[in-house]
Amino acid sequence: MTMKIRRNLFSSPLCLALNLALVYVVYEICRFVYLFENWSTFSMDLSWASLGEILRGGWFFDTSAILYTNALYALLMLLPLHYKETDWWQRMARWVFVVCNALCVVANLADAVYFQYTGRRTTVTVFSEFSNEHNLGSIFGVELLRHWYLVLIGVALIYGLWRCYFMPRPGERPQALRRPMQPRRVAAYYGAQTLCLAVFVPLCVCGMRGGATTAVRPITISNANQYADRPQEAALVLNTPFSLIRTIDKPVFVVPGYYTAQELDAIYSPVHQPIDSLKPRRKNVVVFIVESFGREYIGGYNHWLDNGQYKGYTPFVDSLMQHSTTFLYSYCNGRKSIDGMPSILSGIPMFVEPFFLTPASMNDVSGLAGELKKKGYYSAFFHGAENGSMGFQAFARATGFSDYFGRTEYNADKRFGGDKDFDGTWAIWDEPFLQFYATKMSDFKQPFMTAVFTASSHHPYVIPDRYKQRFPEEGIVIHKCIRYTDNALRRFFDTAKKQPWYKNTLFVITSDHTNLSDHAYYQTDLGGFCSPIIFFDPSGDLKPGMRDAIAQQIDIMPTVLGYLGYDQPYVAFGCDLLHTPDKDTWAVNYNNGIYQYIKGDYLLQFDGQQVKALYRFRTDLLLQHNLADREPAVAQSMARELKAIIQSYMTRMTTNKLTVGH
C-alpha cells in the first residue's frame, strides 16, 4: 500500500527526498546482484576494505544517474502548483517515478549478464553495434529463461518502488491554504515550494556533475577507477544508466598533450616504412577470426594448467600449432566482436570505444585488403550471418575488400544446404560455412586475401543436433561449441589441402575476443584478453615454434605484410612480429578506463594521467603484487612509451591520419 504523508507546506519535498532515498536502495541492491552474478570475476581479490571503497564510490555515480533519470519527477513534485490542484498530478508524478526507475533497474540487471562478454558497463554504442540485428528478440527470450531469477528480482524491485512510494495524502489541501482568501498563507505556500525548487536545482546540478567545487569537472566513466583496485572492479563502482547517459553525444577521442609533435614521433609512430631486405612473396592470405576462441580453451597454450593435466578442447588446433609460428603471450585488443575486426584487419586497437561505432569511422582507413589491392590482390570477406550483421559488411567495404560473402551468398550457392544450415539465431553453422569458404576460394584468381568470421562458438551456445552426443556438455556451456568449431576447422583444412591454392597460402588464426572462463588466470585484468595468434604456412617457408614473445591482434597486419615483403608505407599500430626481437614486442588494450601496456616482464596499468599498477605478469599470474612504488623507473619508462601510443592514436583519429598521405 502506498505510504501517505499528511500534506503541509513541505510535504512534496519530503516525499521527493524519501522516494529518492528509496531509489538509492534499489541501485545498491542492483550493484550486489551485479557482483554475485559475476562472482568468479570479482571475488578473486575482493576484500571488505575494497568493497567498502567500491560502495563509497558507487554513491557518487548513483547520485548522478538518479538525479539525471529523476529530474522530470523532481520537477513535477516541486513545481509551485495552484493550491486547488487535483490528485491526478500526484498520480502522474508517481507513474513517472516508477516507469523511469523501472527502466534503470532493467538496464542494471540486464548488464549484469552482458558483462560476462564485454568486461565493462554498457555504453550508448551498444545501440549502434546491434542496429542491424533482427534476432534480438529470440536472444532476449533465451536470456530471460536462463536468468529467470534476475527477472524475479527485477519484478520485486519495481513492485517495491510502486508499493513503498511516498505520496502526500490525497484529498487534503495544504493546511495553510484551507482558507484561500488569506493572501499571506497563499504566499507562504508558493514561497515554500519555490524555495525548495531553488535549493534543489543547484544541488541537483552538483550531484549530476559529481561535486560542487570548480575543480570538479563532470565525472566520467574513467573516474570510477579511483575507487577500484582493479580495472574490472570499476564496473561495480558504476551503474549502467550513468554509463549510457555519460556516453551520449560525447567526444570519444580527446588528444592528450603529453608531447610535442617532434617528441611524439621520436618515441613512437605507427607508420611502417618498407624494408628493402625483405623477400617479396606472392602468397595468398587467409585470416580466421574465430568467434570467442580464447587461449584458455586451447591445450597447446596451457600444458601448465591443472597441474599439467589440462588437455583443452581443441585437438585439431593443437596439432596445427606444432607446424605453426605461435607466441606464448598473445592478446586481443578489445572485448567485443566489433573491436576485433579493426584490430586484426587494420591494425587499429580499441581505445575508449569501438572506433567503427564513432564519428571517426568516417576517416580514411585501410587494412590488409586495401594495402594488398595495390599489389593486384583480390580480396573477400566471409561471415555466415545475415548480410550487414554487426556492421561487418560496412567495415569490409571501407577497408578495401572487393567482395562480401554472407548468408545471402551461401543460400544462393546450390552446392550447399542453404538456410537449412542456419543455426536459428545468428548464422550458418561453422562446419558448412567453412566448407563453402574453402571451395569458394578456388573460384578466385590468385593471389588473394580473404578473411572469415565464424559464429557458432557464441551465445546461446548450441551446436547441431547430430553433434550433441559427440560433443556433450562439459565444464562450462561454451566448451562443446569450441569442440564443434575446432572440428569445423579440421574439416576446412581437409578440404583446403585438396585445393590448388593451398600450398601457396599463409593462414592466420586468431579470435575476435575471449569469452566464458573457468580458470582464475584467465579471469584477471590481463587474462580476459588472452587470444591465440597463429601463423601457418604449409609450404614450410615459415619456421614453426612457440616464441617467448608478446603478440597482439594489431600485429597481424604488419606481420603479414612483412612476410609478403610489402614495399609501401602504411599505418598500423602494431609491429612486425617476424622482424622484431622478442624483447621489443609489446601489447596494449583498454580495460574500463585503464590502459594496459605489456612489455618485457611487466604489465603497466595507466589511467591516462598516472600509473595505477605495475605487475610482473609472467610470474605474478594472478596480478596480486603491485610494484609501481617499488620499481618506479620501470613504471615511468613504460608510461612514457604508452603515452606516446595513446597520443598518436588520438591524434590520428581526430585528424583523419589513419592512412599514409593524410
C-alpha positions in Angstrom: 0.0 0.0 0.0 1.3 3.5 -0.9 2.8 5.3 2.1 1.0 8.6 2.6 2.2 11.7 4.3 -0.1 14.4 5.5 0.1 17.4 3.3 1.7 20.5 4.6 3.9 23.3 3.2 6.8 20.8 2.8 5.1 17.5 2.1 6.0 17.3 -1.5 9.8 18.0 -0.9 9.7 15.5 1.9 8.1 12.8 -0.3 10.6 13.6 -3.0 13.5 13.1 -0.6 12.1 9.8 0.7 11.4 8.4 -2.7 14.9 9.3 -4.0 16.3 7.5 -0.9 14.2 4.5 -2.0 15.9 4.6 -5.4 19.3 4.6 -3.8 18.4 1.4 -2.0 17.3 -0.2 -5.3 20.5 0.8 -7.0 22.6 -0.7 -4.2 20.6 -3.9 -4.5 21.3 -4.0 -8.2 25.0 -3.5 -7.5 25.1 -6.5 -5.3 23.2 -8.5 -7.8 25.8 -7.5 -10.4 28.5 -8.6 -8.0 27.1 -12.0 -7.3 26.1 -12.7 -10.9 29.8 -12.2 -11.8 31.3 -13.6 -8.6 34.0 -15.6 -10.3 35.4 -12.4 -11.9 35.2 -10.1 -8.9 35.8 -12.4 -5.9 39.5 -13.1 -6.6 40.9 -10.1 -4.8 37.8 -8.5 -3.3 38.3 -7.6 0.3 35.9 -5.9 2.8 38.0 -2.8 2.5 37.9 -2.7 -1.3 34.2 -3.5 -1.2 33.7 -0.6 1.1 35.6 1.7 -1.2 33.6 0.5 -4.2 30.3 1.2 -2.4 31.6 4.7 -1.4 32.5 5.5 -5.0 29.3 4.0 -6.2 27.3 6.6 -4.2 28.7 9.4 -6.4 27.8 7.6 -9.7 24.4 6.5 -8.4 23.7 10.1 -7.3 24.5 11.4 -10.8 22.4 8.7 -12.5 19.5 9.1 -10.1 19.3 12.8 -10.5 19.5 12.6 -14.3 16.8 10.0 -14.5 14.5 11.6 -11.9 14.9 15.2 -13.0 11.4 15.3 -14.5 9.9 13.6 -11.5 11.6 16.1 -9.1 10.2 19.0 -11.2 6.7 17.6 -11.0 7.0 17.3 -7.2 8.5 20.8 -6.7 6.6 23.0 -9.1 4.6 25.6 -7.1 1.1 24.5 -8.3 -2.1 26.3 -7.7 -3.5 25.4 -4.4 -6.6 23.9 -6.0 -4.5 21.2 -7.8 -6.2 17.9 -8.0 -4.7 14.5 -7.1 -4.2 13.5 -10.7 -1.0 15.5 -10.8 0.5 13.4 -7.9 -0.7 10.2 -9.5 1.0 11.2 -12.8 4.2 12.0 -10.8 4.1 8.6 -9.3 3.9 6.9 -12.7 6.8 8.9 -14.0 8.8 7.9 -11.0 8.1 4.2 -11.2 8.5 3.9 -15.0 11.8 5.9 -15.2 13.4 3.9 -12.4 12.0 0.6 -13.6 13.9 1.2 -16.9 17.0 1.8 -14.8 16.5 -1.4 -12.9 16.1 -3.4 -16.1 19.3 -1.8 -17.5 21.4 -2.6 -14.4 20.2 -6.2 -14.2 20.5 -7.0 -17.9 24.0 -5.5 -17.9 24.9 -8.0 -15.1 24.6 -10.7 -17.7 26.2 -8.8 -20.6 29.3 -8.0 -18.5 30.4 -11.6 -19.0 31.0 -10.9 -22.6 32.4 -7.3 -22.5 34.1 -7.0 -19.1 32.6 -3.5 -18.7 29.4 -1.5 -18.2 27.4 -1.0 -21.4 27.7 2.4 -23.2 25.5 4.0 -25.7 27.5 2.5 -28.6 25.7 -0.8 -28.0 22.7 0.6 -29.9 24.9 1.1 -33.0 26.6 -2.2 -32.6 23.4 -4.2 -32.8 21.4 -1.8 -35.0 21.4 -4.3 -37.9 20.4 -7.4 -36.0 16.9 -8.8 -36.3 17.2 -11.7 -33.9 17.5 -9.8 -30.7 14.0 -10.8 -29.6 15.0 -14.5 -29.5 18.3 -13.7 -27.8 16.5 -11.8 -25.0 13.9 -14.6 -24.7 16.7 -17.2 -24.2 18.4 -15.0 -21.6 15.1 -14.3 -19.7 14.7 -18.1 -19.3 18.3 -18.7 -18.3 18.3 -15.9 -15.8 14.8 -16.2 -14.5 16.0 -15.3 -11.0 17.0 -11.9 -12.3 13.6 -11.4 -13.8 12.1 -12.2 -10.4 14.5 -9.7 -8.7 13.6 -7.1 -11.2 9.9 -7.6 -10.7 10.3 -7.4 -7.0 12.3 -4.2 -7.1 9.9 -2.5 -9.5 6.9 -3.6 -7.3 8.8 -2.3 -4.3 9.1 1.1 -6.0 5.4 1.2 -6.5 4.3 -0.1 -3.1 6.8 1.8 -1.0 6.2 5.1 -2.8 5.7 8.1 -0.5 2.9 10.5 -1.6 1.0 13.3 0.1 -2.2 12.1 1.5 -4.9 12.5 -1.1 -8.0 14.7 -0.5 -6.3 17.2 1.7 -5.1 20.6 0.7 -2.2 22.2 2.5 -3.2 23.3 5.9 -2.2 26.9 5.2 -4.5 27.0 2.2 -7.8 25.8 3.6 -8.9 29.4 3.6 -7.7 30.5 0.2 -8.9 34.1 0.8 -5.9 34.7 3.1 -3.2 36.1 0.9 -0.3 35.6 3.4 -1.0 31.9 3.7 -1.2 31.6 -0.1 2.1 33.4 -0.3 3.6 31.1 2.3 2.7 28.0 0.2 4.1 29.4 -3.0 7.2 30.7 -1.2 7.9 27.3 0.4 7.6 25.4 -2.9 9.7 28.0 -4.8 12.4 27.9 -2.1 12.6 24.1 -2.2 12.9 24.2 -6.0 15.5 26.9 -5.9 17.6 24.9 -3.4 17.1 21.6 -5.2 18.3 22.8 -8.7 21.9 23.7 -7.7 22.1 20.6 -5.5 20.9 18.6 -8.5 23.5 20.1 -10.8 26.2 19.4 -8.3 25.0 15.8 -7.9 24.9 15.2 -11.6 28.5 16.6 -12.0 29.8 14.6 -9.1 30.9 17.6 -7.0 30.4 21.2 -6.2 33.8 22.8 -6.5 35.2 24.5 -9.6 37.9 21.9 -9.7 35.4 19.1 -10.3 34.5 18.5 -13.9 31.5 16.3 -14.6 32.6 12.8 -13.5 33.0 10.3 -16.3 33.3 6.5 -16.6 37.1 6.7 -16.1 36.7 8.3 -12.7 35.4 5.1 -11.3 38.9 3.7 -11.2 39.9 5.9 -8.3 37.6 3.7 -6.2 38.7 0.3 -7.6 41.8 -1.8 -7.1 41.4 -3.5 -10.5 40.0 -2.1 -13.7 37.3 -4.7 -13.8 36.1 -3.6 -10.4 35.3 -0.2 -12.0 32.2 -1.9 -13.4 31.0 -2.4 -9.9 31.5 1.2 -9.0 29.5 2.4 -12.0 25.9 1.8 -12.8 24.5 1.2 -16.3 22.2 4.3 -16.5 25.2 6.5 -15.8 27.4 4.8 -18.4 24.7 5.2 -21.0 24.0 8.8 -20.2 27.6 9.9 -20.0 28.4 8.5 -23.5 25.5 10.2 -25.3 26.9 12.6 -27.9 30.2 12.8 -26.0 33.6 13.2 -27.8 35.2 9.8 -27.7 38.7 10.6 -28.7 40.4 13.5 -26.9 44.0 14.3 -27.8 46.2 14.5 -24.6 49.1 16.9 -24.7 51.8 14.6 -23.4 54.4 15.5 -26.1 55.1 17.9 -28.9 54.8 16.5 -32.4 58.5 16.2 -32.7 58.8 14.4 -29.3 55.9 12.1 -30.2 57.4 10.8 -33.5 60.7 10.2 -31.8 59.1 7.9 -29.2 56.5 6.1 -31.3 55.0 6.2 -34.8 52.5 3.7 -36.3 53.8 4.5 -39.8 55.6 1.4 -41.2 58.3 2.1 -43.8 59.3 -0.7 -46.3 62.4 -2.7 -45.5 64.5 -3.2 -48.7 66.0 -6.5 -47.5 62.6 -8.3 -47.3 62.0 -11.0 -49.8 58.8 -10.4 -51.8 56.3 -13.3 -51.8 53.1 -13.5 -53.9 51.3 -15.7 -51.4 47.6 -15.9 -50.7 46.5 -14.8 -47.2 43.6 -16.5 -45.3 42.6 -15.0 -41.9 40.4 -16.8 -39.5 38.6 -14.7 -36.9 37.2 -17.4 -34.7 34.3 -16.4 -32.5 35.3 -16.4 -28.8 38.2 -18.7 -29.4 40.2 -17.7 -26.4 43.6 -19.1 -25.4 42.1 -20.7 -22.4 40.4 -23.4 -24.5 43.5 -24.3 -26.5 45.5 -27.1 -24.9 48.7 -26.1 -26.8 48.9 -22.9 -24.8 48.0 -24.4 -21.4 50.1 -27.5 -20.7 50.8 -26.0 -17.3 47.2 -25.7 -16.2 45.6 -28.1 -13.7 48.9 -29.5 -12.6 49.8 -30.4 -16.2 46.7 -32.4 -16.7 44.8 -29.8 -18.9 44.1 -31.0 -22.4 41.8 -28.2 -23.6 39.0 -28.5 -26.2 40.8 -28.0 -29.5 42.7 -31.2 -30.6 42.9 -30.0 -34.2 44.3 -26.6 -33.5 46.7 -28.2 -31.0 48.0 -30.3 -33.8 48.2 -27.4 -36.2 50.2 -25.4 -33.7 53.0 -28.0 -34.0 53.6 -26.7 -37.6 53.0 -23.0 -36.9 54.6 -19.9 -35.5 52.9 -19.1 -32.3 53.5 -16.7 -29.3 53.4 -17.6 -25.7 51.8 -14.3 -24.7 49.3 -13.3 -27.3 46.4 -10.9 -26.7 43.3 -9.4 -28.3 42.9 -5.6 -28.3 39.3 -5.5 -27.3 36.5 -7.5 -25.7 33.8 -7.4 -28.4 33.5 -8.6 -32.0 33.3 -5.1 -33.3 36.7 -4.4 -31.6 38.3 -7.4 -33.2 37.7 -6.5 -36.9 39.7 -3.2 -36.9 42.5 -4.7 -34.7 43.0 -7.8 -36.8 42.5 -6.5 -40.3 43.6 -2.8 -40.0 46.0 -2.7 -37.0 43.7 -0.4 -35.1 43.2 -1.2 -31.3 40.1 -0.3 -29.3 40.7 2.7 -27.0 37.7 4.1 -25.1 35.0 2.9 -27.6 35.0 0.7 -30.8 36.3 3.2 -33.3 33.9 2.0 -36.1 30.9 2.9 -33.9 32.2 6.5 -33.5 32.3 9.5 -35.9 36.0 8.5 -36.6 34.6 5.7 -38.7 34.2 8.3 -41.5 38.0 8.6 -41.6 40.0 7.2 -44.5 41.2 3.8 -43.3 43.0 0.9 -44.9 43.9 -2.6 -43.9 45.3 -5.9 -45.3 42.7 -5.9 -48.1 43.3 -2.3 -49.1 47.1 -2.5 -49.0 47.3 -5.8 -50.9 44.9 -4.4 -53.5 47.7 -2.1 -54.5 49.7 -5.3 -55.4 46.9 -6.8 -57.5 45.3 -8.9 -54.9 41.7 -9.8 -55.0 40.0 -9.8 -51.5 36.8 -11.1 -50.0 35.3 -11.2 -46.5 33.1 -14.1 -45.3 30.6 -14.1 -42.5 27.7 -16.5 -42.3 25.2 -14.2 -40.6 22.7 -12.0 -42.4 24.4 -9.6 -44.7 25.0 -6.3 -42.8 25.1 -8.0 -39.4 27.2 -6.3 -36.8 28.4 -3.7 -39.4 31.0 -6.2 -40.7 29.9 -5.6 -44.3 30.3 -1.9 -44.0 33.7 -2.3 -42.4 34.9 -4.7 -45.0 34.0 -2.3 -47.8 35.5 0.7 -46.1 38.9 -1.1 -45.7 39.2 -2.3 -49.3 37.6 -5.7 -49.5 36.5 -6.4 -53.1 33.6 -8.7 -52.2 31.5 -9.8 -49.2 30.0 -13.3 -48.8 27.3 -13.7 -46.2 24.2 -15.8 -45.5 22.7 -14.5 -48.7 25.5 -15.7 -50.9 25.7 -19.0 -49.1 22.0 -19.7 -49.7 22.4 -18.8 -53.4 25.1 -21.5 -53.8 23.2 -24.6 -54.7 26.2 -26.8 -53.8 25.3 -26.3 -50.2 22.3 -26.7 -47.9 21.0 -23.1 -47.9 19.0 -21.9 -45.0 18.6 -25.4 -43.5 22.1 -24.9 -42.3 21.1 -21.7 -40.4 21.6 -22.1 -36.6 18.3 -20.4 -35.8 19.9 -17.4 -34.1 23.0 -15.9 -35.6 24.4 -17.5 -38.7 25.1 -20.6 -40.9 26.7 -23.3 -38.8 30.5 -23.1 -38.9 31.1 -26.5 -40.5 29.1 -26.0 -43.7 30.0 -22.3 -43.9 33.7 -23.1 -43.7 33.3 -25.7 -46.4 31.7 -23.0 -48.5 34.6 -20.8 -47.7 37.2 -23.4 -48.7 35.6 -24.3 -52.1 34.7 -20.7 -52.9 38.3 -19.6 -52.7 39.1 -22.0 -55.6 37.0 -19.7 -57.8 39.3 -16.7 -57.0 42.2 -15.6 -59.1 45.5 -15.9 -57.2 46.9 -14.1 -55.3 44.0 -13.3 -53.0 43.5 -12.2 -49.4 40.4 -13.4 -47.6 39.1 -13.3 -44.0 36.3 -15.3 -42.4 34.5 -14.5 -39.2 32.9 -17.7 -37.6 29.8 -17.7 -35.5 29.0 -21.0 -33.8 31.1 -20.6 -30.6 28.8 -17.9 -29.4 25.8 -17.3 -27.2 23.3 -19.0 -26.9 26.0 -21.9 -27.0 24.2 -24.5 -29.1 25.6 -27.0 -31.6 23.9 -29.0 -34.3 21.8 -31.9 -33.1 23.9 -34.5 -34.8 26.9 -33.5 -32.8 25.3 -33.4 -29.3 26.5 -36.8 -28.3 29.9 -36.4 -29.9 30.5 -33.1 -28.1 28.4 -33.4 -24.9 28.1 -30.7 -22.2 31.3 -30.4 -20.1 32.8 -27.8 -18.0 31.1 -24.5 -19.0 28.5 -24.2 -21.7 30.9 -22.8 -24.3 33.2 -25.9 -24.3 31.0 -28.0 -26.5 30.9 -25.1 -29.0 34.6 -24.8 -29.0 34.9 -28.5 -29.8 32.4 -28.2 -32.6 34.3 -25.2 -34.1 37.6 -26.9 -33.8 36.2 -29.9 -35.7 34.8 -27.5 -38.3 38.4 -26.1 -38.7 39.7 -29.6 -39.1 37.2 -30.3 -41.9 38.1 -26.9 -43.5 41.8 -27.9 -43.7 40.9 -31.4 -45.0 39.1 -29.7 -47.9 41.6 -26.9 -48.4 44.5 -29.3 -48.8 42.9 -30.5 -52.0 42.6 -27.0 -53.5 45.1 -25.6 -55.9 45.8 -22.5 -53.8 46.6 -24.3 -50.5 50.4 -24.7 -50.7 50.8 -21.0 -51.7 48.9 -19.6 -48.7 49.7 -18.1 -45.4 47.0 -18.9 -42.8 46.4 -16.8 -39.7 44.2 -17.9 -36.9 43.0 -15.7 -34.0 39.8 -14.9 -32.1 37.8 -11.8 -32.0 37.8 -11.8 -28.2 37.7 -14.1 -25.2 34.6 -15.5 -23.5 33.5 -17.5 -20.5 36.2 -18.8 -18.2 36.7 -21.4 -15.5 40.3 -20.7 -14.6 41.5 -17.9 -12.3 44.4 -17.0 -14.6 42.0 -16.1 -17.4 39.8 -14.0 -15.1 42.4 -11.4 -14.3 42.6 -7.9 -15.9 45.1 -9.4 -18.4 43.7 -12.9 -18.7 40.5 -11.6 -20.1 42.4 -10.5 -23.2 44.3 -13.8 -23.9 43.7 -14.7 -27.6 45.6 -17.0 -29.8 47.7 -15.7 -32.7 48.9 -18.5 -35.0 50.7 -18.2 -38.4 50.8 -21.4 -40.5 52.4 -21.7 -43.9 52.0 -25.3 -45.4 54.9 -24.6 -47.8 57.3 -24.7 -44.8 58.7 -21.2 -45.5 57.7 -20.1 -42.0 59.7 -21.7 -39.2 57.3 -23.3 -36.7 57.7 -23.0 -33.0 56.4 -21.2 -29.8 58.2 -17.9 -29.3 58.7 -16.5 -25.8 57.3 -13.2 -27.1 54.3 -10.9 -26.8 51.9 -10.6 -29.6 48.6 -8.8 -30.2 45.9 -8.6 -32.8 47.2 -5.3 -34.2 50.5 -7.1 -35.0 48.8 -9.3 -37.6 48.6 -6.8 -40.4 52.3 -5.6 -40.2 53.4 -9.2 -39.7 51.6 -10.5 -42.8 52.8 -7.5 -44.9 56.3 -8.0 -43.7 56.2 -11.7 -44.5 55.0 -10.9 -48.1 57.8 -8.3 -48.5 55.4 -5.4 -48.9 57.2 -2.4 -50.2 54.8 0.5 -49.5 54.5 2.6 -46.3 51.3 2.2 -44.3 49.7 2.9 -40.9 49.2 0.1 -38.3 49.6 0.4 -34.6 51.3 -3.0 -34.0 54.7 -4.4 -35.0 56.0 -7.0 -37.5 56.5 -9.9 -35.2 58.7 -11.8 -37.6 61.2 -9.0 -37.8 61.0 -7.7 -34.2 63.2 -9.1 -31.4 61.2 -10.8 -28.6 62.3 -8.2 -26.1 60.9 -5.4 -28.2 57.4 -6.9 -28.7 54.5 -5.5 -26.7 50.8 -5.3 -26.4 48.2 -2.8 -25.4 44.5 -2.8 -24.5 41.9 -0.7 -22.8 40.0 -2.0 -19.8 37.3 0.1 -18.1 39.1 3.4 -18.3 42.5 1.9 -17.8 45.2 1.4 -20.5 47.2 -1.8 -20.1 50.6 -2.0 -21.6 52.5 -5.3 -21.7 56.2 -5.3 -22.5 59.2 -7.4 -21.3 58.3 -8.9 -17.9 55.8 -6.2 -16.9 52.2 -5.2 -17.2 51.6 -1.5 -16.7 48.1 -0.1 -15.8 47.7 3.7 -16.6 44.5 5.8 -16.3 45.6 8.5 -18.7 47.1 10.7 -16.0 49.0 8.5 -13.6 50.3 4.9 -13.2 47.9 2.8 -11.3 49.8 -0.5 -11.1 52.8 -2.4 -12.3 53.0 -6.3 -12.2 55.5 -8.9 -13.2 52.8 -10.7 -15.2 55.0 -13.7 -16.2 55.4 -14.8 -12.6 52.7 -13.0 -10.8 50.0 -14.9 -12.7 47.0 -13.5 -10.7 48.4 -10.0 -10.6 48.5 -9.8 -6.8 51.7 -7.7 -6.2 51.6 -4.1 -7.3 55.2 -3.0 -7.8 54.6 0.6 -9.0 56.1 2.1 -5.9 59.0 -0.4 -5.7 60.1 -0.1 -9.3 59.2 3.5 -10.3 61.9 3.7 -13.0 60.3 0.8 -14.9 56.8 2.2 -14.4 57.8 5.7 -15.7 59.7 4.2 -18.7 56.7 2.2 -19.7 54.3 5.0 -19.1 56.4 7.2 -21.4 56.0 4.7 -24.3 52.3 4.1 -23.6 51.5 7.8 -23.5 53.1 8.2 -27.0 50.9 5.3 -28.3 47.8 6.9 -26.8 48.6 10.4 -28.1 49.4 9.1 -31.6 46.2 7.1 -31.7 44.0 10.0 -30.5 45.7 12.5 -32.9 45.3 10.3 -35.9 41.6 9.5 -35.0 40.7 13.2 -34.7 42.8 14.4 -37.7 41.9 11.6 -40.2 45.5 10.3 -40.4 44.9 6.5 -40.4 46.4 6.1 -43.8 49.7 7.4 -45.3 49.3 10.7 -47.1 46.6 12.1 -44.8 
